[in-house]
Amino acid sequence: MGGLSEEEFANGGDVNYLQRYFPETTKLLFRGEIVDWTSPDGRYSIRKTFTDPLDLAESKVSHAELIEKATGQTLCDLTNADIGVGGAREGSVLWSPDSKRFAYVASDLSHAGGLFRKAVVPPQKTQTTVYQNSDKSFTKIDLPFDQPPGKENDPEIKGAVMGHEFVTPVRWADANTLILERHDYYERLMPPSGSIHGLARLYQITVSFKDDGTANTSWKLREDR
């Protein structure tokens, strides 16, 4: 496309050019509504709309919902769980093989946290919310993905500034077991030189779902971080 860079697209500088000369391509690249991520049994899909489909820098998810694919009926409102903004606004969904649960992934990568920033900004974030089938609908399961064990007693990250916090699903080991990863990145000012030291923590999270609708969560700090 004439050598246009991703940064130029992200900044919206060439959207007018695309609209003028490639109108059909623009509709495909800058979707105002998505109906996608259909469940394995074909019954359910996710529908999302965006505040401004042509703005890859600031556009946000304005509405998200789980629908019954055959009828279009809304089964669950997902809007509150969707922090999607900017180039990562579309997110992703990982269904369990039996279509009874799904991991809903949303990201806000519109800014970069850390000590290199001149102003204090929130860290980049990817969050995962899990929903499960409940009485002809789907409900959110409260899971402690924001509570890494031992974090408060970790001497290396005391006083450090978080640059990003990513919780992402890896796979469904089976219909009742979800494997996720949490990757945290920090920056810390090192005296007396004043240099900035980056450090990371990578956790594997295993969620085991029970028949009564509850779940057990176990964490493992990965050594290959």
C-alpha positions in Angstrom: 0.0 0.0 0.0 2.5 2.5 -1.2 5.0 1.7 1.7 2.8 3.1 4.5 4.1 2.2 7.9 2.1 0.7 10.8 2.8 3.8 12.8 1.3 6.0 10.2 -1.8 3.8 10.1 -2.0 3.8 13.9 -1.8 7.6 14.0 -4.6 7.8 11.5 -2.7 9.8 9.0 -3.5 7.7 6.0 -7.0 6.7 6.7 -8.4 9.3 4.3 -6.0 8.0 1.6 -7.3 4.5 2.1 -10.9 5.6 2.1 -10.5 7.5 -1.1 -8.6 4.9 -3.1 -9.3 1.6 -1.4 -12.9 1.9 0.1 -13.6 -1.8 0.2 -10.2 -2.6 1.8 -10.8 0.1 4.3 -14.1 -1.5 5.4 -12.3 -4.8 6.0 -9.3 -3.3 7.9 -11.3 -0.8 10.0 -14.4 -2.8 11.1 -17.1 -0.9 13.0 -18.7 -4.1 14.1 -17.5 -7.7 14.6 -19.4 -10.9 14.9 -16.8 -13.5 15.5 -15.3 -16.1 17.8 -18.0 -18.7 17.4 -18.1 -21.5 20.0 -17.0 -25.0 18.9 -20.7 -26.2 18.9 -21.6 -23.3 16.6 -24.3 -21.9 18.9 -22.7 -18.8 20.2 -20.7 -15.8 18.9 -19.3 -12.5 20.3 -20.5 -9.2 18.8 -18.5 -6.0 19.3 -18.9 -2.4 18.2 -16.3 0.4 18.3 -16.5 4.1 19.0 -14.7 5.1 15.8 -13.6 2.3 13.5 -11.2 4.5 11.6 -9.2 5.6 14.7 -6.6 3.0 15.5 -5.1 5.1 18.3 -8.1 6.1 20.5 -11.1 4.0 19.4 -12.6 1.9 22.1 -15.1 -0.9 22.4 -18.4 0.7 22.8 -20.4 -2.4 23.3 -19.7 -6.2 23.5 -22.0 -9.1 24.0 -22.4 -12.8 23.7 -25.2 -13.7 21.3 -27.0 -16.8 20.2 -25.8 -17.2 16.6 -29.0 -18.5 15.1 -31.3 -15.8 16.5 -28.9 -12.9 17.3 -30.4 -12.8 20.9 -28.2 -11.3 23.5 -27.2 -13.8 26.2 -24.6 -11.8 28.2 -23.4 -8.2 28.2 -19.5 -8.2 28.1 -19.0 -4.5 27.8 -17.8 -4.0 31.4 -15.1 -6.6 30.9 -13.7 -5.1 27.7 -10.9 -2.5 28.1 -10.0 -2.8 24.4 -8.6 0.4 23.0 -6.4 1.4 20.1 -4.8 -1.1 17.8 -5.5 -3.9 20.2 -9.2 -3.1 20.6 -10.5 -6.3 18.9 -9.1 -8.7 21.6 -9.7 -12.4 21.4 -11.8 -15.3 22.8 -10.7 -18.8 23.7 -13.6 -21.3 24.1 -13.5 -24.5 26.1 -13.9 -27.6 23.9 -17.5 -28.3 25.2 -18.6 -24.6 24.6 -19.6 -24.2 28.2 -16.9 -21.6 29.1 -14.9 -19.0 27.4 -11.9 -16.8 28.3 -12.5 -13.3 27.1 -9.3 -11.3 26.4 -9.1 -7.5 26.2 -6.1 -5.2 26.0 -5.3 -1.5 26.5 -1.8 -0.9 25.0 -2.4 2.7 24.2 0.3 3.9 26.5 3.5 2.6 28.0 4.2 2.7 31.7 7.5 2.6 33.5 10.2 4.9 34.6 11.1 6.0 31.0 7.8 7.9 30.9 7.9 11.6 31.9 4.5 11.4 33.5 2.9 8.7 35.7 0.6 6.6 33.5 -1.1 3.3 34.1 0.7 0.2 32.9 -0.1 -1.5 29.6 -2.7 -4.2 30.4 -4.1 -7.3 29.0 -6.8 -8.9 31.1 -8.7 -12.2 30.8 -12.3 -12.7 32.1 -13.9 -16.1 32.2 -17.5 -16.8 31.7 -19.5 -20.0 32.0 -22.9 -21.3 31.0 -25.5 -20.8 33.7 -29.2 -21.4 33.3 -29.5 -20.6 29.5 -27.1 -17.7 29.9 -23.5 -17.0 30.8 -22.1 -15.5 33.9 -18.8 -14.1 34.9 -16.6 -16.2 37.2 -14.6 -14.2 39.8 -11.0 -15.4 39.6 -8.0 -13.9 41.5 -5.8 -13.2 38.5 -4.7 -9.9 40.1 -3.3 -11.6 43.2 0.1 -13.2 42.4 1.2 -15.1 45.5 4.3 -13.7 47.2 4.2 -10.5 45.3 4.0 -8.3 48.5 7.2 -10.0 49.9 9.2 -10.0 46.7 12.2 -7.7 47.5 13.2 -7.1 43.9 9.9 -5.5 42.9 9.5 -3.4 46.1 9.5 0.2 44.9 9.5 -0.8 41.3 7.2 0.8 38.7 5.0 -1.6 36.6 5.4 -1.3 32.9 2.9 -3.9 31.8 0.6 -6.5 33.2 -0.6 -9.2 30.8 -2.9 -12.1 31.7 -3.6 -14.3 28.7 -5.1 -17.8 28.2 -2.7 -20.4 26.8 -5.0 -23.4 26.2 -7.8 -25.5 27.6 -6.1 -28.7 28.9 -9.6 -30.2 28.9 -13.2 -28.8 29.2 -12.7 -28.1 32.9 -9.1 -26.9 33.1 -7.8 -23.6 31.7 -4.1 -22.8 31.6 -3.1 -19.1 31.6 0.0 -17.0 31.9 0.5 -13.7 33.7 3.5 -11.7 32.6 4.5 -8.6 34.7 7.2 -6.2 33.7 8.8 -3.7 36.1 11.3 -1.0 36.0 13.4 0.0 39.0 15.8 2.9 39.6 19.2 1.6 40.7 21.3 3.8 43.0 23.8 5.3 43.0 24.2 5.3 39.2 20.5 6.2 38.5 20.3 3.5 35.8 17.0 1.8 35.1 16.8 -1.9 35.7 14.0 -3.9 34.0 12.7 -7.1 35.6 9.9 -9.6 34.9 7.8 -12.1 36.6 6.1 -14.9 34.6 3.4 -17.1 36.3 1.6 -20.1 35.0 -2.0 -20.1 36.3 -4.1 -23.3 36.3 -7.9 -22.9 36.8 -9.9 -26.1 37.6 -13.6 -25.7 37.3 -16.0 -27.7 39.4 -19.5 -29.0 38.7 -21.0 -26.6 41.2 -19.8 -23.5 39.2 -16.9 -22.7 41.5 -13.2 -23.0 40.6 -9.8 -23.6 42.1 -6.8 -21.5 41.1 -3.2 -22.5 41.4 -0.1 -20.4 40.6 3.5 -21.3 39.6 6.3 -18.8 39.2 8.1 -19.8 36.0 11.9 -20.0 36.2 12.3 -19.2 32.5 11.1 -15.7 32.9 
